Amino acid sequence: MLEHVGSFLSVFVTNILYTYYIKAVNRDKHLLAAVWSSGISLIASTTVLFYVDNHWTLISVGLGAFFGTLVGMKVKGSNESPDK
């Protein structure tokens, strides 16, 4: 059970970080994009460790990706000014 929660959370956070990474790339913020990219790589590598041992955790990975992107886009959208 713990590996399902861990895989869900790691992909959830990874997808939130991806939204900030894409935002930094679009704004030509090189250093900030590099920082987000490092975080993405580190967290995503833990996800691989979860599903290599138990392929059933891929269900949690898919759910984490869906909800992480959904939350990341909502948070990203609420931080943007209306004129952008």
Distance bins in CASP14 RR format, pairs under 12 A and 6 or more apart:
PFRMAT RR
TARGET T0000
AUTHOR 0000-0000-0000
RMODE 2
METHOD distances of the structure
MODEL  1
1 7 0 0 0 0 0 1 0 0 0 0 0
1 8 0 0 0 0 0 1 0 0 0 0 0
1 54 0 0 0 0 0 1 0 0 0 0 0
1 56 0 0 0 0 0 1 0 0 0 0 0
1 57 0 0 0 0 0 1 0 0 0 0 0
1 60 0 0 0 0 0 1 0 0 0 0 0
2 8 0 0 0 0 0 1 0 0 0 0 0
2 9 0 0 0 0 0 1 0 0 0 0 0
2 50 0 0 0 0 1 0 0 0 0 0 0
2 53 0 0 0 0 0 1 0 0 0 0 0
2 54 0 0 0 0 0 1 0 0 0 0 0
2 57 0 0 0 0 0 1 0 0 0 0 0
2 60 0 0 0 0 0 1 0 0 0 0 0
3 9 0 0 0 0 0 1 0 0 0 0 0
3 10 0 0 0 0 0 1 0 0 0 0 0
3 46 0 0 0 0 0 1 0 0 0 0 0
3 47 0 0 0 0 0 1 0 0 0 0 0
3 49 0 0 0 0 1 0 0 0 0 0 0
3 50 1 0 1 0 0 0 0 0 0 0 0
3 51 0 0 0 0 1 0 0 0 0 0 0
3 52 0 0 0 0 0 1 0 0 0 0 0
3 53 1 0 0 1 0 0 0 0 0 0 0
3 54 1 0 1 0 0 0 0 0 0 0 0
3 55 0 0 0 0 0 1 0 0 0 0 0
3 56 0 0 0 0 1 0 0 0 0 0 0
3 57 1 0 1 0 0 0 0 0 0 0 0
3 58 0 0 0 0 0 1 0 0 0 0 0
3 59 0 0 0 0 0 1 0 0 0 0 0
3 60 0 0 0 0 1 0 0 0 0 0 0
3 61 0 0 0 0 0 1 0 0 0 0 0
4 10 0 0 0 0 0 1 0 0 0 0 0
4 11 0 0 0 0 0 1 0 0 0 0 0
4 47 0 0 0 0 0 1 0 0 0 0 0
4 50 0 0 0 0 1 0 0 0 0 0 0
4 51 0 0 0 0 0 1 0 0 0 0 0
4 53 0 0 0 0 0 1 0 0 0 0 0
4 54 0 0 0 0 1 0 0 0 0 0 0
4 55 0 0 0 0 0 1 0 0 0 0 0
4 56 1 0 0 1 0 0 0 0 0 0 0
4 57 1 0 1 0 0 0 0 0 0 0 0
4 58 0 0 0 0 0 1 0 0 0 0 0
4 59 1 0 0 1 0 0 0 0 0 0 0
4 60 1 0 1 0 0 0 0 0 0 0 0
4 61 0 0 0 0 1 0 0 0 0 0 0
4 62 0 0 0 0 0 1 0 0 0 0 0
4 63 0 0 0 0 1 0 0 0 0 0 0
4 64 0 0 0 0 0 1 0 0 0 0 0
5 11 0 0 0 0 0 1 0 0 0 0 0
5 12 0 0 0 0 0 1 0 0 0 0 0
5 50 0 0 0 0 1 0 0 0 0 0 0
5 57 0 0 0 0 1 0 0 0 0 0 0
5 60 1 0 0 1 0 0 0 0 0 0 0
5 61 0 0 0 0 0 1 0 0 0 0 0
5 63 0 0 0 0 0 1 0 0 0 0 0
5 64 0 0 0 0 0 1 0 0 0 0 0
6 12 0 0 0 0 1 0 0 0 0 0 0
6 13 0 0 0 0 1 0 0 0 0 0 0
6 14 0 0 0 0 0 1 0 0 0 0 0
6 43 0 0 0 0 0 1 0 0 0 0 0
6 46 1 0 0 1 0 0 0 0 0 0 0
6 47 0 0 0 0 1 0 0 0 0 0 0
6 49 0 0 0 0 0 1 0 0 0 0 0
6 50 1 0 0 1 0 0 0 0 0 0 0
6 51 0 0 0 0 0 1 0 0 0 0 0
6 54 0 0 0 0 0 1 0 0 0 0 0
6 57 0 0 0 0 1 0 0 0 0 0 0
6 60 1 0 0 1 0 0 0 0 0 0 0
6 61 0 0 0 0 1 0 0 0 0 0 0
6 63 0 0 0 0 0 1 0 0 0 0 0
6 64 0 0 0 0 1 0 0 0 0 0 0
7 13 0 0 0 0 0 1 0 0 0 0 0
7 14 0 0 0 0 0 1 0 0 0 0 0
7 43 0 0 0 0 0 1 0 0 0 0 0
7 44 0 0 0 0 0 1 0 0 0 0 0
7 46 0 0 0 0 1 0 0 0 0 0 0
7 47 1 0 1 0 0 0 0 0 0 0 0
7 48 0 0 0 0 1 0 0 0 0 0 0
7 49 0 0 0 0 1 0 0 0 0 0 0
7 50 1 1 0 0 0 0 0 0 0 0 0
7 51 1 0 0 1 0 0 0 0 0 0 0
7 52 0 0 0 0 0 1 0 0 0 0 0
7 53 0 0 0 0 0 1 0 0 0 0 0
7 54 0 0 0 0 1 0 0 0 0 0 0
7 55 0 0 0 0 0 1 0 0 0 0 0
7 56 0 0 0 0 1 0 0 0 0 0 0
7 57 1 0 1 0 0 0 0 0 0 0 0
7 58 0 0 0 0 1 0 0 0 0 0 0
7 59 0 0 0 0 1 0 0 0 0 0 0
7 60 1 0 1 0 0 0 0 0 0 0 0
7 61 1 0 1 0 0 0 0 0 0 0 0
7 62 0 0 0 0 1 0 0 0 0 0 0
7 63 0 0 0 0 1 0 0 0 0 0 0
7 64 1 0 0 1 0 0 0 0 0 0 0
7 65 0 0 0 0 0 1 0 0 0 0 0
8 14 0 0 0 0 0 1 0 0 0 0 0
8 15 0 0 0 0 0 1 0 0 0 0 0
8 46 0 0 0 0 0 1 0 0 0 0 0
8 47 0 0 0 0 1 0 0 0 0 0 0
8 50 0 0 0 0 1 0 0 0 0 0 0
8 51 0 0 0 0 0 1 0 0 0 0 0
8 57 0 0 0 0 1 0 0 0 0 0 0
8 58 0 0 0 0 0 1 0 0 0 0 0
8 59 0 0 0 0 1 0 0 0 0 0 0
8 60 1 0 1 0 0 0 0 0 0 0 0
8 61 1 0 0 1 0 0 0 0 0 0 0
8 62 0 0 0 0 1 0 0 0 0 0 0
8 63 1 0 1 0 0 0 0 0 0 0 0
8 64 1 0 1 0 0 0 0 0 0 0 0
8 65 0 0 0 0 1 0 0 0 0 0 0
8 66 0 0 0 0 0 1 0 0 0 0 0
8 67 0 0 0 0 1 0 0 0 0 0 0
8 68 0 0 0 0 1 0 0 0 0 0 0
9 15 0 0 0 0 0 1 0 0 0 0 0
9 16 0 0 0 0 0 1 0 0 0 0 0
9 43 0 0 0 0 1 0 0 0 0 0 0
9 46 0 0 0 0 1 0 0 0 0 0 0
9 47 0 0 0 0 1 0 0 0 0 0 0
9 50 0 0 0 0 1 0 0 0 0 0 0
9 57 0 0 0 0 0 1 0 0 0 0 0
9 60 0 0 0 0 1 0 0 0 0 0 0
9 61 0 0 0 0 0 1 0 0 0 0 0
9 63 0 0 0 0 0 1 0 0 0 0 0
9 64 1 0 0 1 0 0 0 0 0 0 0
9 65 0 0 0 0 0 1 0 0 0 0 0
9 67 0 0 0 0 0 1 0 0 0 0 0
9 68 0 0 0 0 1 0 0 0 0 0 0
9 71 0 0 0 0 0 1 0 0 0 0 0
10 16 0 0 0 0 0 1 0 0 0 0 0
10 17 0 0 0 0 0 1 0 0 0 0 0
10 39 0 0 0 0 0 1 0 0 0 0 0
10 40 0 0 0 0 0 1 0 0 0 0 0
10 41 0 0 0 0 0 1 0 0 0 0 0
10 42 0 0 0 0 1 0 0 0 0 0 0
10 43 1 0 1 0 0 0 0 0 0 0 0
10 44 1 0 0 1 0 0 0 0 0 0 0
10 45 0 0 0 0 1 0 0 0 0 0 0
10 46 1 0 1 0 0 0 0 0 0 0 0
10 47 1 0 1 0 0 0 0 0 0 0 0
10 48 0 0 0 0 1 0 0 0 0 0 0
10 49 0 0 0 0 1 0 0 0 0 0 0
10 50 1 0 0 1 0 0 0 0 0 0 0
10 51 0 0 0 0 0 1 0 0 0 0 0
10 57 0 0 0 0 0 1 0 0 0 0 0
10 60 0 0 0 0 1 0 0 0 0 0 0
10 61 0 0 0 0 1 0 0 0 0 0 0
10 62 0 0 0 0 0 1 0 0 0 0 0
10 64 0 0 0 0 1 0 0 0 0 0 0
10 65 0 0 0 0 0 1 0 0 0 0 0
10 68 0 0 0 0 0 1 0 0 0 0 0
11 17 0 0 0 0 0 1 0 0 0 0 0
11 18 0 0 0 0 0 1 0 0 0 0 0
11 40 0 0 0 0 0 1 0 0 0 0 0
11 43 0 0 0 0 1 0 0 0 0 0 0
11 44 1 0 0 1 0 0 0 0 0 0 0
11 45 0 0 0 0 0 1 0 0 0 0 0
11 46 0 0 0 0 1 0 0 0 0 0 0
11 47 1 0 1 0 0 0 0 0 0 0 0
11 48 0 0 0 0 0 1 0 0 0 0 0
11 50 0 0 0 0 1 0 0 0 0 0 0
11 51 0 0 0 0 1 0 0 0 0 0 0
11 57 0 0 0 0 1 0 0 0 0 0 0
11 58 0 0 0 0 1 0 0 0 0 0 0
11 59 0 0 0 0 0 1 0 0 0 0 0
11 60 1 0 0 1 0 0 0 0 0 0 0
11 61 1 0 1 0 0 0 0 0 0 0 0
11 62 1 0 0 1 0 0 0 0 0 0 0
11 63 0 0 0 0 1 0 0 0 0 0 0
11 64 1 0 1 0 0 0 0 0 0 0 0
11 65 1 0 1 0 0 0 0 0 0 0 0
11 66 0 0 0 0 1 0 0 0 0 0 0
11 67 0 0 0 0 1 0 0 0 0 0 0
11 68 1 0 0 1 0 0 0 0 0 0 0
11 69 0 0 0 0 1 0 0 0 0 0 0
11 71 0 0 0 0 0 1 0 0 0 0 0
12 18 0 0 0 0 0 1 0 0 0 0 0
12 19 0 0 0 0 0 1 0 0 0 0 0
12 43 0 0 0 0 1 0 0 0 0 0 0
12 44 0 0 0 0 0 1 0 0 0 0 0
12 47 0 0 0 0 1 0 0 0 0 0 0
12 60 0 0 0 0 1 0 0 0 0 0 0
12 61 0 0 0 0 1 0 0 0 0 0 0
12 62 0 0 0 0 1 0 0 0 0 0 0
12 63 0 0 0 0 1 0 0 0 0 0 0
12 64 1 0 1 0 0 0 0 0 0 0 0
12 65 1 0 0 1 0 0 0 0 0 0 0
12 66 0 0 0 0 1 0 0 0 0 0 0
12 67 1 0 1 0 0 0 0 0 0 0 0
12 68 1 0 1 0 0 0 0 0 0 0 0
12 69 0 0 0 0 1 0 0 0 0 0 0
12 70 0 0 0 0 1 0 0 0 0 0 0
12 71 1 0 0 1 0 0 0 0 0 0 0
12 72 0 0 0 0 1 0 0 0 0 0 0
13 19 0 0 0 0 0 1 0 0 0 0 0
13 20 0 0 0 0 0 1 0 0 0 0 0
13 36 0 0 0 0 0 1 0 0 0 0 0
13 39 0 0 0 0 1 0 0 0 0 0 0
13 40 0 0 0 0 1 0 0 0 0 0 0
13 42 0 0 0 0 0 1 0 0 0 0 0
13 43 1 0 1 0 0 0 0 0 0 0 0
13 44 0 0 0 0 1 0 0 0 0 0 0
13 46 0 0 0 0 1 0 0 0 0 0 0
13 47 0 0 0 0 1 0 0 0 0 0 0
13 64 0 0 0 0 1 0 0 0 0 0 0
13 65 0 0 0 0 0 1 0 0 0 0 0
13 67 0 0 0 0 0 1 0 0 0 0 0
13 68 1 0 0 1 0 0 0 0 0 0 0
13 69 0 0 0 0 0 1 0 0 0 0 0
13 71 0 0 0 0 1 0 0 0 0 0 0
13 72 0 0 0 0 1 0 0 0 0 0 0
14 20 0 0 0 0 0 1 0 0 0 0 0
14 21 0 0 0 0 1 0 0 0 0 0 0
14 36 0 0 0 0 0 1 0 0 0 0 0
14 37 0 0 0 0 0 1 0 0 0 0 0
14 39 0 0 0 0 1 0 0 0 0 0 0
14 40 1 0 1 0 0 0 0 0 0 0 0
14 41 0 0 0 0 1 0 0 0 0 0 0
14 42 0 0 0 0 1 0 0 0 0 0 0
14 43 1 0 1 0 0 0 0 0 0 0 0
14 44 1 0 1 0 0 0 0 0 0 0 0
14 45 0 0 0 0 1 0 0 0 0 0 0
14 46 0 0 0 0 1 0 0 0 0 0 0
14 47 1 0 0 1 0 0 0 0 0 0 0
14 48 0 0 0 0 0 1 0 0 0 0 0
14 61 0 0 0 0 1 0 0 0 0 0 0
14 62 0 0 0 0 0 1 0 0 0 0 0
14 64 0 0 0 0 1 0 0 0 0 0 0
14 65 1 0 0 1 0 0 0 0 0 0 0
14 67 0 0 0 0 0 1 0 0 0 0 0
14 68 1 0 0 1 0 0 0 0 0 0 0
14 69 0 0 0 0 1 0 0 0 0 0 0
14 71 0 0 0 0 0 1 0 0 0 0 0
14 72 0 0 0 0 0 1 0 0 0 0 0
15 21 0 0 0 0 0 1 0 0 0 0 0
15 22 0 0 0 0 0 1 0 0 0 0 0
15 36 0 0 0 0 0 1 0 0 0 0 0
15 40 0 0 0 0 1 0 0 0 0 0 0
15 43 0 0 0 0 1 0 0 0 0 0 0
15 44 0 0 0 0 1 0 0 0 0 0 0
15 47 0 0 0 0 0 1 0 0 0 0 0
15 61 0 0 0 0 0 1 0 0 0 0 0
15 62 0 0 0 0 1 0 0 0 0 0 0
15 63 0 0 0 0 0 1 0 0 0 0 0
15 64 1 0 0 1 0 0 0 0 0 0 0
15 65 1 0 1 0 0 0 0 0 0 0 0
15 66 0 0 0 0 1 0 0 0 0 0 0
15 67 1 0 0 1 0 0 0 0 0 0 0
15 68 1 1 0 0 0 0 0 0 0 0 0
15 69 1 0 1 0 0 0 0 0 0 0 0
15 70 0 0 0 0 1 0 0 0 0 0 0
15 71 0 0 0 0 1 0 0 0 0 0 0
15 72 1 0 0 1 0 0 0 0 0 0 0
15 73 0 0 0 0 1 0 0 0 0 0 0
15 74 0 0 0 0 0 1 0 0 0 0 0
15 75 0 0 0 0 0 1 0 0 0 0 0
15 76 0 0 0 0 0 1 0 0 0 0 0
16 22 0 0 0 0 0 1 0 0 0 0 0
16 23 0 0 0 0 0 1 0 0 0 0 0
16 36 0 0 0 0 0 1 0 0 0 0 0
16 39 0 0 0 0 0 1 0 0 0 0 0
16 40 0 0 0 0 1 0 0 0 0 0 0
16 43 0 0 0 0 1 0 0 0 0 0 0
16 64 0 0 0 0 0 1 0 0 0 0 0
16 65 0 0 0 0 0 1 0 0 0 0 0
16 67 0 0 0 0 1 0 0 0 0 0 0
16 68 1 0 1 0 0 0 0 0 0 0 0
16 69 0 0 0 0 1 0 0 0 0 0 0
16 70 0 0 0 0 1 0 0 0 0 0 0
16 71 1 0 0 1 0 0 0 0 0 0 0
16 72 1 0 1 0 0 0 0 0 0 0 0
16 73 0 0 0 0 1 0 0 0 0 0 0
16 74 0 0 0 0 1 0 0 0 0 0 0
16 75 1 0 0 1 0 0 0 0 0 0 0
16 76 0 0 0 0 1 0 0 0 0 0 0
17 23 0 0 0 0 0 1 0 0 0 0 0
17 24 0 0 0 0 0 1 0 0 0 0 0
17 32 0 0 0 0 0 1 0 0 0 0 0
17 33 0 0 0 0 0 1 0 0 0 0 0
17 35 0 0 0 0 1 0 0 0 0 0 0
17 36 1 0 1 0 0 0 0 0 0 0 0
17 37 0 0 0 0 1 0 0 0 0 0 0
17 38 0 0 0 0 1 0 0 0 0 0 0
17 39 1 0 0 1 0 0 0 0 0 0 0
17 40 1 0 1 0 0 0 0 0 0 0 0
17 41 0 0 0 0 1 0 0 0 0 0 0
17 42 0 0 0 0 1 0 0 0 0 0 0
17 43 1 0 0 1 0 0 0 0 0 0 0
17 44 0 0 0 0 1 0 0 0 0 0 0
17 68 0 0 0 0 1 0 0 0 0 0 0
17 69 0 0 0 0 0 1 0 0 0 0 0
17 71 0 0 0 0 0 1 0 0 0 0 0
17 72 0 0 0 0 1 0 0 0 0 0 0
17 75 0 0 0 0 0 1 0 0 0 0 0
17 76 0 0 0 0 0 1 0 0 0 0 0
18 24 0 0 0 0 0 1 0 0 0 0 0
18 25 0 0 0 0 0 1 0 0 0 0 0
18 33 0 0 0 0 0 1 0 0 0 0 0
18 36 1 0 0 1 0 0 0 0 0 0 0
18 37 0 0 0 0 1 0 0 0 0 0 0
18 39 0 0 0 0 0 1 0 0 0 0 0
18 40 1 0 0 1 0 0 0 0 0 0 0
18 41 0 0 0 0 0 1 0 0 0 0 0
18 43 0 0 0 0 0 1 0 0 0 0 0
18 44 0 0 0 0 1 0 0 0 0 0 0
18 65 0 0 0 0 1 0 0 0 0 0 0
18 68 0 0 0 0 1 0 0 0 0 0 0
18 69 1 0 0 1 0 0 0 0 0 0 0
18 71 0 0 0 0 0 1 0 0 0 0 0
18 72 0 0 0 0 1 0 0 0 0 0 0
18 73 0 0 0 0 0 1 0 0 0 0 0
18 76 0 0 0 0 0 1 0 0 0 0 0
19 25 0 0 0 0 0 1 0 0 0 0 0
19 26 0 0 0 0 0 1 0 0 0 0 0
19 36 0 0 0 0 1 0 0 0 0 0 0
19 40 0 0 0 0 0 1 0 0 0 0 0
19 68 0 0 0 0 1 0 0 0 0 0 0
19 69 1 0 0 1 0 0 0 0 0 0 0
19 70 0 0 0 0 1 0 0 0 0 0 0
19 71 0 0 0 0 1 0 0 0 0 0 0
19 72 1 0 1 0 0 0 0 0 0 0 0
19 73 1 0 1 0 0 0 0 0 0 0 0
19 74 0 0 0 0 1 0 0 0 0 0 0
19 75 1 0 0 1 0 0 0 0 0 0 0
19 76 1 0 1 0 0 0 0 0 0 0 0
19 77 0 0 0 0 1 0 0 0 0 0 0
19 78 0 0 0 0 0 1 0 0 0 0 0
19 79 0 0 0 0 0 1 0 0 0 0 0
19 80 0 0 0 0 0 1 0 0 0 0 0
20 26 0 0 0 0 0 1 0 0 0 0 0
20 27 0 0 0 0 0 1 0 0 0 0 0
20 29 0 0 0 0 0 1 0 0 0 0 0
20 32 0 0 0 0 1 0 0 0 0 0 0
20 33 0 0 0 0 1 0 0 0 0 0 0
20 35 0 0 0 0 1 0 0 0 0 0 0
20 36 1 0 1 0 0 0 0 0 0 0 0
20 37 0 0 0 0 0 1 0 0 0 0 0
20 39 0 0 0 0 0 1 0 0 0 0 0
20 40 0 0 0 0 1 0 0 0 0 0 0
20 68 0 0 0 0 0 1 0 0 0 0 0
20 69 0 0 0 0 0 1 0 0 0 0 0
20 71 0 0 0 0 0 1 0 0 0 0 0
20 72 0 0 0 0 1 0 0 0 0 0 0
20 73 0 0 0 0 0 1 0 0 0 0 0
20 75 0 0 0 0 1 0 0 0 0 0 0
20 76 1 0 0 1 0 0 0 0 0 0 0
20 77 0 0 0 0 0 1 0 0 0 0 0
20 79 0 0 0 0 1 0 0 0 0 0 0
20 80 0 0 0 0 0 1 0 0 0 0 0
21 27 0 0 0 0 0 1 0 0 0 0 0
21 29 0 0 0 0 1 0 0 0 0 0 0
21 30 0 0 0 0 0 1 0 0 0 0 0
21 32 0 0 0 0 1 0 0 0 0 0 0
21 33 1 0 1 0 0 0 0 0 0 0 0
21 34 0 0 0 0 1 0 0 0 0 0 0
21 35 0 0 0 0 1 0 0 0 0 0 0
21 36 1 1 0 0 0 0 0 0 0 0 0
21 37 1 0 1 0 0 0 0 0 0 0 0
21 38 0 0 0 0 1 0 0 0 0 0 0
21 39 0 0 0 0 1 0 0 0 0 0 0
21 40 1 0 0 1 0 0 0 0 0 0 0
21 41 0 0 0 0 0 1 0 0 0 0 0
21 43 0 0 0 0 0 1 0 0 0 0 0
21 44 0 0 0 0 0 1 0 0 0 0 0
21 72 0 0 0 0 0 1 0 0 0 0 0
21 76 0 0 0 0 0 1 0 0 0 0 0
22 29 0 0 0 0 0 1 0 0 0 0 0
22 32 0 0 0 0 0 1 0 0 0 0 0
22 33 0 0 0 0 1 0 0 0 0 0 0
22 36 0 0 0 0 1 0 0 0 0 0 0
22 37 0 0 0 0 0 1 0 0 0 0 0
22 40 0 0 0 0 0 1 0 0 0 0 0
22 69 0 0 0 0 0 1 0 0 0 0 0
22 72 0 0 0 0 0 1 0 0 0 0 0
22 73 0 0 0 0 0 1 0 0 0 0 0
22 76 0 0 0 0 1 0 0 0 0 0 0
23 29 0 0 0 0 1 0 0 0 0 0 0
23 32 0 0 0 0 1 0 0 0 0 0 0
23 33 0 0 0 0 1 0 0 0 0 0 0
23 36 0 0 0 0 1 0 0 0 0 0 0
23 72 0 0 0 0 0 1 0 0 0 0 0
23 73 0 0 0 0 0 1 0 0 0 0 0
23 75 0 0 0 0 0 1 0 0 0 0 0
23 76 1 0 0 1 0 0 0 0 0 0 0
23 77 0 0 0 0 1 0 0 0 0 0 0
23 79 0 0 0 0 1 0 0 0 0 0 0
23 80 0 0 0 0 1 0 0 0 0 0 0
23 84 0 0 0 0 0 1 0 0 0 0 0
24 30 0 0 0 0 1 0 0 0 0 0 0
24 31 0 0 0 0 1 0 0 0 0 0 0
24 32 1 0 1 0 0 0 0 0 0 0 0
24 33 1 1 0 0 0 0 0 0 0 0 0
24 34 0 0 0 0 1 0 0 0 0 0 0
24 35 0 0 0 0 1 0 0 0 0 0 0
24 36 1 0 1 0 0 0 0 0 0 0 0
24 37 0 0 0 0 1 0 0 0 0 0 0
24 40 0 0 0 0 0 1 0 0 0 0 0
24 76 0 0 0 0 0 1 0 0 0 0 0
25 31 0 0 0 0 0 1 0 0 0 0 0
25 32 0 0 0 0 1 0 0 0 0 0 0
25 33 1 0 1 0 0 0 0 0 0 0 0
25 34 0 0 0 0 1 0 0 0 0 0 0
25 35 0 0 0 0 0 1 0 0 0 0 0
25 36 0 0 0 0 1 0 0 0 0 0 0
25 37 0 0 0 0 1 0 0 0 0 0 0
25 40 0 0 0 0 0 1 0 0 0 0 0
26 32 0 0 0 0 0 1 0 0 0 0 0
26 33 0 0 0 0 1 0 0 0 0 0 0
26 76 0 0 0 0 0 1 0 0 0 0 0
26 80 0 0 0 0 0 1 0 0 0 0 0
26 84 0 0 0 0 0 1 0 0 0 0 0
27 33 0 0 0 0 1 0 0 0 0 0 0
27 36 0 0 0 0 0 1 0 0 0 0 0
27 80 0 0 0 0 0 1 0 0 0 0 0
27 84 0 0 0 0 1 0 0 0 0 0 0
29 35 0 0 0 0 1 0 0 0 0 0 0
29 36 0 0 0 0 1 0 0 0 0 0 0
29 37 0 0 0 0 0 1 0 0 0 0 0
30 36 0 0 0 0 0 1 0 0 0 0 0
30 37 0 0 0 0 0 1 0 0 0 0 0
31 37 0 0 0 0 0 1 0 0 0 0 0
31 38 0 0 0 0 0 1 0 0 0 0 0
32 38 0 0 0 0 0 1 0 0 0 0 0
32 39 0 0 0 0 0 1 0 0 0 0 0
33 39 0 0 0 0 0 1 0 0 0 0 0
33 40 0 0 0 0 0 1 0 0 0 0 0
34 40 0 0 0 0 0 1 0 0 0 0 0
34 41 0 0 0 0 0 1 0 0 0 0 0
35 41 0 0 0 0 0 1 0 0 0 0 0
35 42 0 0 0 0 0 1 0 0 0 0 0
36 42 0 0 0 0 0 1 0 0 0 0 0
36 43 0 0 0 0 0 1 0 0 0 0 0
36 44 0 0 0 0 0 1 0 0 0 0 0
37 43 0 0 0 0 0 1 0 0 0 0 0
37 44 0 0 0 0 0 1 0 0 0 0 0
38 44 0 0 0 0 0 1 0 0 0 0 0
38 45 0 0 0 0 0 1 0 0 0 0 0
39 45 0 0 0 0 1 0 0 0 0 0 0
39 46 0 0 0 0 0 1 0 0 0 0 0
40 46 0 0 0 0 0 1 0 0 0 0 0
40 47 0 0 0 0 0 1 0 0 0 0 0
41 47 0 0 0 0 0 1 0 0 0 0 0
41 48 0 0 0 0 0 1 0 0 0 0 0
42 48 0 0 0 0 0 1 0 0 0 0 0
42 49 0 0 0 0 0 1 0 0 0 0 0
43 49 0 0 0 0 0 1 0 0 0 0 0
43 50 0 0 0 0 0 1 0 0 0 0 0
43 64 0 0 0 0 0 1 0 0 0 0 0
43 68 0 0 0 0 0 1 0 0 0 0 0
44 50 0 0 0 0 0 1 0 0 0 0 0
44 51 0 0 0 0 0 1 0 0 0 0 0
44 61 0 0 0 0 0 1 0 0 0 0 0
44 65 0 0 0 0 0 1 0 0 0 0 0
45 51 0 0 0 0 0 1 0 0 0 0 0
45 52 0 0 0 0 0 1 0 0 0 0 0
46 52 0 0 0 0 0 1 0 0 0 0 0
46 53 0 0 0 0 0 1 0 0 0 0 0
46 57 0 0 0 0 0 1 0 0 0 0 0
46 61 0 0 0 0 0 1 0 0 0 0 0
47 53 0 0 0 0 0 1 0 0 0 0 0
47 57 0 0 0 0 1 0 0 0 0 0 0
47 58 0 0 0 0 1 0 0 0 0 0 0
47 60 0 0 0 0 1 0 0 0 0 0 0
47 61 1 0 0 1 0 0 0 0 0 0 0
47 62 0 0 0 0 0 1 0 0 0 0 0
47 64 0 0 0 0 1 0 0 0 0 0 0
47 65 0 0 0 0 1 0 0 0 0 0 0
48 54 0 0 0 0 0 1 0 0 0 0 0
48 55 0 0 0 0 0 1 0 0 0 0 0
48 57 0 0 0 0 0 1 0 0 0 0 0
48 58 0 0 0 0 0 1 0 0 0 0 0
48 61 0 0 0 0 1 0 0 0 0 0 0
49 57 0 0 0 0 1 0 0 0 0 0 0
49 61 0 0 0 0 0 1 0 0 0 0 0
50 56 0 0 0 0 0 1 0 0 0 0 0
50 57 1 0 1 0 0 0 0 0 0 0 0
50 58 0 0 0 0 1 0 0 0 0 0 0
50 59 0 0 0 0 0 1 0 0 0 0 0
50 60 0 0 0 0 1 0 0 0 0 0 0
50 61 1 0 0 1 0 0 0 0 0 0 0
50 62 0 0 0 0 0 1 0 0 0 0 0
50 64 0 0 0 0 0 1 0 0 0 0 0
51 57 1 0 1 0 0 0 0 0 0 0 0
51 58 1 0 1 0 0 0 0 0 0 0 0
51 59 0 0 0 0 1 0 0 0 0 0 0
51 60 0 0 0 0 1 0 0 0 0 0 0
51 61 1 0 0 1 0 0 0 0 0 0 0
51 62 0 0 0 0 0 1 0 0 0 0 0
52 58 0 0 0 0 0 1 0 0 0 0 0
52 61 0 0 0 0 0 1 0 0 0 0 0
54 60 0 0 0 0 1 0 0 0 0 0 0
54 61 0 0 0 0 0 1 0 0 0 0 0
55 61 0 0 0 0 0 1 0 0 0 0 0
56 62 0 0 0 0 0 1 0 0 0 0 0
57 63 0 0 0 0 0 1 0 0 0 0 0
57 64 0 0 0 0 0 1 0 0 0 0 0
58 64 0 0 0 0 0 1 0 0 0 0 0
58 65 0 0 0 0 0 1 0 0 0 0 0
59 65 0 0 0 0 0 1 0 0 0 0 0
59 66 0 0 0 0 0 1 0 0 0 0 0
60 66 0 0 0 0 0 1 0 0 0 0 0
60 67 0 0 0 0 0 1 0 0 0 0 0
61 67 0 0 0 0 0 1 0 0 0 0 0
61 68 0 0 0 0 0 1 0 0 0 0 0
62 68 0 0 0 0 1 0 0 0 0 0 0
62 69 0 0 0 0 0 1 0 0 0 0 0
62 70 0 0 0 0 0 1 0 0 0 0 0
63 69 0 0 0 0 0 1 0 0 0 0 0
63 70 0 0 0 0 0 1 0 0 0 0 0
64 70 0 0 0 0 1 0 0 0 0 0 0
64 71 0 0 0 0 1 0 0 0 0 0 0
64 72 0 0 0 0 0 1 0 0 0 0 0
65 71 0 0 0 0 0 1 0 0 0 0 0
65 72 0 0 0 0 0 1 0 0 0 0 0
66 72 0 0 0 0 0 1 0 0 0 0 0
66 73 0 0 0 0 0 1 0 0 0 0 0
67 73 0 0 0 0 0 1 0 0 0 0 0
67 74 0 0 0 0 0 1 0 0 0 0 0
68 74 0 0 0 0 1 0 0 0 0 0 0
68 75 0 0 0 0 1 0 0 0 0 0 0
68 76 0 0 0 0 0 1 0 0 0 0 0
69 75 0 0 0 0 0 1 0 0 0 0 0
69 76 0 0 0 0 0 1 0 0 0 0 0
70 76 0 0 0 0 0 1 0 0 0 0 0
70 77 0 0 0 0 0 1 0 0 0 0 0
71 77 0 0 0 0 0 1 0 0 0 0 0
71 78 0 0 0 0 0 1 0 0 0 0 0
72 78 0 0 0 0 1 0 0 0 0 0 0
72 79 0 0 0 0 1 0 0 0 0 0 0
72 80 0 0 0 0 0 1 0 0 0 0 0
73 79 0 0 0 0 0 1 0 0 0 0 0
73 80 0 0 0 0 0 1 0 0 0 0 0
74 80 0 0 0 0 0 1 0 0 0 0 0
76 84 0 0 0 0 0 1 0 0 0 0 0
77 84 0 0 0 0 1 0 0 0 0 0 0
END
